[in-house]
Amino acid sequence: MSHTIRSLAALAALVTPIPLLPVEAVAQVPKVVVELEGGPAWQSYNDVEIPNDGSATRFSLYDLVGAGPWPAGRLYVTWNVGERHGLRLLVAPFSLTETGVPNRDIRFVGRTYQAGQPLEATYTFNSYRLSYRYLAHSGDRTRAWVGLTAKVRDATIALRQNGISSRKDDLGFVPLLHLSGEWRFESDWRMVLDVDGLAGGPGRAIDAALKLGYELSRRWAMQAGYRMVEGGADVKAVYTFAWLHYAALSVVWTPPV
């Protein structure tokens, strides 16, 4: 069992009390919640080899184009269909295009790009997810959810130099575990932990955030904190692993429904 899976299992144990509270004890949750998040994103590594069969060069997009920052944003829409059951939709686009100068030749998707010449790189990682969430615990100050997430990954890595270009597009489905917790330590203040992630086989995907929230009114709240997205795949078609960091600021709206 990988270190990541052990970490997720430990988190699940923390946010899922045993025994679970009966339905009658569950505090009322909003029917619909909309959250718009934005902020700068940085990368601490982004390693690529395509194809991953010895015919291409393993190179670092971090070394080529730097750490960032780049703008990033995402939208959550949560629908709590019952006292304990909810669905959450996520749309999270991310893309960067920068130019750097490689210090060695790079073979990528059947093309060779020369060292010492400006090289344009594009990295796109758009994530679309639908999560089922079960309210496992609801107390006076704390709540915890567990569930499953269906993720659609829409990714592209492309290089261009002196009229030569090549790219690799990747559209795929990834199942993830979902864990979330909320601690209201003051009447208007809360701490929120949110994780979608799974690791095993040839790859992994982790999206985790820790944010501090303040309720402006009954309908509006602000949240700010840190998010990380890490993962990739090591298969014959591609080797790609990246670690992104976000300074996240969000507006949360609870509409009257």
Secondary structure as the mmCIF struct_conf table of DSSP 4:
data_model
#
loop_
_struct_conf.conf_type_id
_struct_conf.id
_struct_conf.beg_label_comp_id
_struct_conf.beg_label_asym_id
_struct_conf.beg_label_seq_id
_struct_conf.end_label_comp_id
_struct_conf.end_label_asym_id
_struct_conf.end_label_seq_id
HELX_RH_AL_P HELX_RH_AL_P1 HIS A 3 VAL A 15
BEND BEND1 THR A 16 THR A 16
BEND BEND2 ILE A 18 PRO A 19
HELX_LH_PP_P HELX_LH_PP_P1 LEU A 20 PRO A 22
HELX_RH_3T_P HELX_RH_3T_P1 VAL A 23 ALA A 25
HELX_LH_PP_P HELX_LH_PP_P2 VAL A 26 GLN A 28
BEND BEND3 LYS A 31 LYS A 31
STRN STRN1 VAL A 32 GLU A 49
BEND BEND4 ILE A 50 ALA A 56
STRN STRN2 PHE A 59 SER A 60
HELX_RH_AL_P HELX_RH_AL_P2 LEU A 61 VAL A 65
BEND BEND5 ALA A 67 ALA A 67
STRN STRN3 TRP A 70 ASN A 80
BEND BEND6 GLY A 82 ARG A 84
STRN STRN4 HIS A 85 ALA A 92
STRN STRN5 SER A 95 GLY A 100
BEND BEND7 ASN A 103 ARG A 104
STRN STRN6 ILE A 106 PHE A 108
TURN_TY1_P TURN_TY1_P1 VAL A 109 GLY A 110
STRN STRN7 ARG A 111 TYR A 113
TURN_TY1_P TURN_TY1_P2 ALA A 115 GLY A 116
BEND BEND8 GLN A 117 GLN A 117
STRN STRN8 LEU A 119 SER A 138
BEND BEND9 ASP A 140 ARG A 141
STRN STRN9 THR A 142 GLN A 161
TURN_TY1_P TURN_TY1_P3 ASN A 162 GLY A 163
STRN STRN10 ILE A 164 TRP A 183
BEND BEND10 PHE A 185 ASP A 188
STRN STRN11 TRP A 189 GLY A 200
TURN_TY1_P TURN_TY1_P4 GLY A 201 PRO A 202
STRN STRN12 GLY A 203 GLU A 215
BEND BEND11 SER A 217 ARG A 219
STRN STRN13 TRP A 220 ASP A 234
BEND BEND12 VAL A 235 ALA A 237
STRN STRN14 TYR A 239 TRP A 253
#
